[in-house]
Amino acid sequence: MPRILCKGAEAALPTTTGAATSFSEATVVRLTNTATASDHLVTVVETQSGDVVGSFTLLRGSTELLEKNPTQCVFAADTADLGAKVGFTA
């Protein structure tokens, strides 16, 4: 089982494509939906305000690891969704 290496502070995901963040050019972002009553859409874009790469639903109370290209940015439907730049250790 891989361990997570913290590489940045956790912060609320922006809620618009124009404010989307790369999390300091992270290639892996740990995402957490802190909401207890709703699932939220998370979207990955090529750059801020750029073309959509893809999206997925982050279930309420869940945590996922998102692998992305360094320049790609992330935003979510709600500020209850948090993200942090992470890496893996052996």
N, C-alpha and C positions, 0 to 999 in steps of 0.2 A: 504494500500500500504506500503510495507516494506521500511525502510530507510536504506541507506548504511552506515556502520561504517568503516572508513578508518583505515587500519591496517598496511599499508606499502606504500612506494613510488612507483609511476607509473614508468615503465621502458619498453623499447622495448623488445618484445619477441625474444629469440634466433631463429636462422633460421636452426639449425641442431639438430638432436636428441642427439648428444654428448654434446651439450651445453644447452639442455632443462632445465628449471627451475621449482622448486616446489613453487616458490614465498614464501620462508621461511615456507614451509610446510602448505601453505594455504589450506583451504577446500572450499573456494569460491574465485574466481578470476574474477575481472571485466575486460573484454576485450573490446578494442576499435580498429576498423580499421580506421585509419586517412586518408587512401587513398581516393581520389575522383574519381578515374577512374578504380579501379580494386577490385575484391573480392579476399580473400586470404584463403587458407586452414590452419586450426589450428589442431594440432595433440596432443593427450594426450598419454603419454607412462608411463609404470609402474615405471621406473627409467630412469636416463640419459642413453641413448643408449639401453633402455629396449624394451620389447615387446609393440606393439601398443595396447592401450586400445580402442581408437576410434578417429575419426576425423570429422570435420564439416567445412563448408564454412562460414567465417565471412564476411558478405556483406559490401561493401564499405560504409563508413560513419556510420556504425552501432555500437552499444554497446550491449554486452551480458554478463550475469553472468554465469560463469562456475562452477559447483559444482564437486569436485573431492576428492579423498582420499589424505591425507596429504603428502604421499611419492610420489604420482604421479607427473610427470613433464609435462610441456607444451612447445611446440615450434610452430612457424608459418612460412609461406612461405615468409614473408616480414617483415622488421623492421618497417614498417608503422603500424604494429599491436602492441598495447601497452597493458600492463596488470598491475594490482595492487591487492594486497591482501586486501580483504574486508570481512566484516561480516554484519549481519543484526541486526537491533534494532527494538523494538516494537513500 
